[in-house]
Amino acid sequence: MAVMQAAVFVEPGKIALREKPIPAVGPTDALIRITTTTICGTDVHILKGEYPVQPGLTIGHEPVGIIEKLGSGVQGYREGQRVIAGAICPSFYSYACQDGCSSQDGQGHAHGYKPMGGWRFGNTIDGTQAEYVLVPDAQANLAPIPDGLSDEQVLMCPDIMSTGFSGAEHANIKIGDIVAVFAQGPIGLCATAGARLRGASMIIAVDGIGDRLTIARQMGADVTLNYREVDVVQEILRLTGGRGVDASIEALGTQSTFESALRVLKPGGTLSSLGVYSSDLRIPLDAFSAGLGDHRIVTSLCPGGKERMRRLMNVIETERIDLSPMVTHRFRLAEIETAYDLFSHQRDGVLKVAITP
């Protein structure tokens, strides 16, 4: 039996490199040889035991690679082709997909799955931090990488870029709007870039790390605020003449950032929430205007599918955005435990790591 190296969840606090069989390919599958992948904040939630997965599951959900083998029913691709697949790999058969919400893909309680939509890699099936990954429903999810784009240029497309952009898309941003983006980690930086592409005239980026605020300006932020140095809510209200922002994007998943995003929002504005929360949220009565403020609070789960991936790579190929500054560290798959230690403790200015088998 042919085997491969894979990073698997062992127990809370431990993800380790193990040997596993290379997956067999079914008619609608594709086996991808991973050339680059990365670690996501959601993987850290799994590492800490804050999001439960089965012991022995291969972690990771951001694949860049080469088609090693195609299922007999997969058409329009060839072995040896460079491809990506979204972190969310929908089937497009479900009620949710056919209702226009493919990221939710109908995989809820009724089917015995965890209520996390179409997120399968590293959640309900083996993921991408390995030498190979099996992509289900491959014809719906494989997106060819344009010639001339490197692995690192498209590495953010499967999750971080798609998620951040969806936060801006769901925020109902109009040309000329003022937008505040709370937290400038990888997803927040992509939300900042997305807000610029949507036509916002002023983007206010909030974080507590100076280097991230510097990158936020490269991504399109007009104003950067360090919450360690200024009362962010009061400063945003001052900048908007007391009106509040048209849209706020919360990209961390904490009570304090969610509450601040709500407090700076104008009546009738939209709070777009991208954070993965580890505990119940509270909505302050005053900030919510006792429910009478015409606020909209919306959430997003990373849109997937080959058309979404094609569009995101178009943005990169036409140089509308450069996400290369976000890859700050590089590791081999054999160093995955070291990479997790660095990334989970946010040391050495890490934003994203590139993992290469």
N, C-alpha and C positions, 0 to 999 in steps of 0.2 A: 504493500500500500504506500503510495507516494505521500509524503508529509511536508509540512511547511511550518515556519515559525509564526506565532501569533501572540499578541498581547491580550491576556484573558483576565477577567475579573475573578479574583480568588475569594476575597472576603472584604468587608469594609476596611479601608486603609491599605489594601494591597491589590495592585494590578501587576502581573508578572508575565514574562515571556515563557511560552510553553510550546511544545510540539503538538500539531494537530493534523489530521488528514486533510489533504487538498480536496475541496468539495467536488462531488459529482455534478455534472451539468444535466439539468432537465430540459425538456423541449423549449420552454419559454425563457430559459436562463442564459446568462453569459458569465464565463469565468474571466475575471480581470486580474492580470498581473499588476500589482500595485507598484507604481514608480515613485509616487509621493503621496503622503497623507499628513494629517496633523492631529493635534489634541484640541478639544473644544472644552469650554467651561462646563457643558453638560456632562462630559466625561469625568470631570472633577467631582460633580455631584454624585456620580456613580461610585467613584473611588472612595468618597467619604461615607457612602452608605445612605446618602440623602435621597437617592433615587434607586429603587431596588431593581436588580437584574439577576438572572440565574447565574450561580457560580459556574465557571468554565466558559462563559460567553466571551467571544472575541469582541473587544470594544472598538469604537471609532465609527465615524459616519461621513467621512469626507474623502472620497476616492478620486485619485487621478492615476490612470494606468493605461495598459495596452490589452486589447482583447486577446486572450489566450485560446479560448474555445467558445464557440457559439452553439446554442441549442438548435435542434433541427427546425424549430418553428420560427426562429428569429431571422427576419429578412432586412435587407438594406444596409448591412454592416459586413465587415470582413475581419478575419483574424489578422492580428498585427496592427490594427488601427488604434490610434491614440484616442482615448475617450475620458469623459467624466460622467458621473451620475449624481443626482441630487441626494442630499442627506435623507430627504423624504422621497421614497421611490413608490409612487402610487400605481395601482393596477389599472385605474380608469374604468373599472367595471362597477365599482361600488356606487351606492346611492349618493354619497357625498361628492364623489368625483363627477358624476353626471349632473349634480346640482350646482356645479361650478366651484366647489371647494375641495380640490384634489388633495390638499395637504391633510385633510381629515380622513379621507379614504375609508370611512365606515368601520374602522377597527376599534370599536368601543366595547362597552360591557356586554352587549348582546352577543358578541362573537367570542367572548372569553379572553379578549386581549386587554392590555392596560389602556386607559383612555388617553393616549398620546397620538391620536390620528394615524397617519401613514408612516410614522417614524419606525422603521424596522431595523436598519443597520445598527448594531451595537445596542439594541433594545430588545427586540424579539427574535432576531436572527443574527448570526455572526457578522461582525463589522469589518472595518477596513484597516485596522492597525495590525496588518499581517502581510505576508508575501502575496496572498491571493484573496480575492473576495468574490462571492457568488452574487451576481445582480439578478434579482427576480424581475419578472415582467420587463425583460431587457429592451424589447422593441419600443416600449413606452418611455424608457428612462435613460438609455445611452445617448450621449451627445458628443459627436466628433469634435475634437479640439482643432481649431483653425491652424493651418500651417503658420509657423513663425511665432506662435505663443508658447512660452515655456511652462513647465509644470507649476512653478511658483506663481506665475501670472494668473493662472486659472484656479489655484488652490483654494481661494476663498469662495468661488462660485457655488460649490455644493451646499454650503450652509451659511457662513458668515455674511457674505454679500447678499445672498437671497433673503436672509432673515432681516438684515439691516434695511435693505431696500423695501421690503414689505412693510416695515414699520413706518417708513416715509409714505409709501403708497396708501396705507390704511389711515394715515393721519389726516387725510383730506386736504393736503397742502395745495394751495392755489398760488398762482404767480403773484409775487409781492407780499406774501405772508411772512410773518416773523415766527420763527420756530426755535424752541429750546430743546436740546438733546442732553439728557442726563446720563452721564457715564460715557467715557471715551475709551472703553475697551474695544476689541475688534468689532463687535456688533454695533456699538455706538458710533464708531468711526464710519462704518458703512452706512448707518442711518444718517449721519451728517452729510456724507457724500450724496446719498439718495435725496435728501432735502434740497440740496443745491440743484440736482438734476430736475427736481419737480418744480423749480422756479421760485423758491423762497428768496426773499430779498435781504433778510437778515437771519443768520443762524447763530445761535448762542450755544456754545459747547461748554459743558460743566464736567469737571473731574478734579481729583485731588493730586494728580501726578503731572508735573510740569512737562515732561517729555511727551506725554499723551496729548496734552493741550497743543503742543507744537505740531504734532502730526495732524491734529484736528484742523488746524489752519490750512495744512496742505490738502486736506479732504474737502475744504470749503467753508469752514467756520469763519464768521466775520468777527465774533467776539468770543473770547475764552475766559472762563471764570473758574478760579481755584476755590473750591468750597472751604478749604482750610484757611483762606485768607480773607474771605468776604462773605457776608450774608447773601447767599445766592438768590433767595426769594426776593428780598428787598431790592437787590441790584437789578434783577430782571424787571421788576415792576417799575423801577426808576427809568430803565432803558426804554420801556414801552409807554412812558407817560402815564403809568397807572392803569393802562388798559388790559395788560396781560398779553400773553402770546396767543397767536391763532392756533398753534398746535404745539404740544409737548410730547417728546418721545422718551420713554423710560427704558433704559437698556442695561439695567443691572439686576433687578429682582429683589430689592429690599424695601422695607416699609418707608424708610426715610426718603429714598429717591422717588418712590411712587407718590408720597405725600407732597414733596416739593414740586413734582411735575403737575400735580393737581392745583396747588396753591398759586402757581404762576399763570394758570390758564384763564383766558377771558371767558365771560359768559357765552355759551354757544360754541366754545372751542372743543378740540378733540385731543384726548390723551391716548396716545398709542403706546401700549405696553408690550415690550419684548422680553422682559425679564422672566427667568425661570424661578419661581418663588418656592422657598423651602418651608414656609409657614403661612398661616392665614393672614390676609391683608385686612386692615381696618381703614374705613373711609371716614375722615374727620367731617363732622357735621357742618362746621363753618366753611371749610374749603369746598364742600360739595353743595353749598347753598341749600342745605336741608333737602336736596333733591330737586330744587327748583331752578337750577342754573342752566338748563338746556345743555349740560355737558354731554359729551360722548366719550365713553371709555371703551376702547377696542383692543383686542389682543390678536397676535399673529403667530402662526406656526410656519416655519420655513417652507415656502412653495417649492415643489420639485417638478420632475418631468423634463423630458428632453427639450421642449420648446422654451421653458423657463431658463434652462441652462444655456440654450443657444442665444437667447436675448442678452443674458448677462455677459457671455463671452463677446458678443457684439460690442457691448459698451467698452470692454477692455481693448478689443482689437482696434476700435476707432479712437482710442486714447482719450475717451471722455473721463476716464478715471485710471489712476495708477495705484494699485494696492500693494505694490512690492515693498514699501517701507514697513508694512505690517509683519513681514517675516523677519524676526529678529534673531532667531537661533535655529541651528540645524543639527539633527542627530541621525544616526543610523538606527534601524529597528532594534538592533542588539542593545542599544542604549536607552530603550523606551522607559525603563524604570527611573533612570537619571532625568530624562526629559519630563516625566510626570512630577518628580520631586521639584524641579525648577518651576514648571508651569503652575502647579497647584499652590506653591508658596509665593508666586509672583516675584521672583528674585531677578536681579540683573537686568531690569528694564524689559522683561519679556512681554511681547504682545502675542505673537503666534510662532510656533515651532514647525519646521518642515521635517518630516520623518521619511527617510528613504531606506527601503530594504536593501 
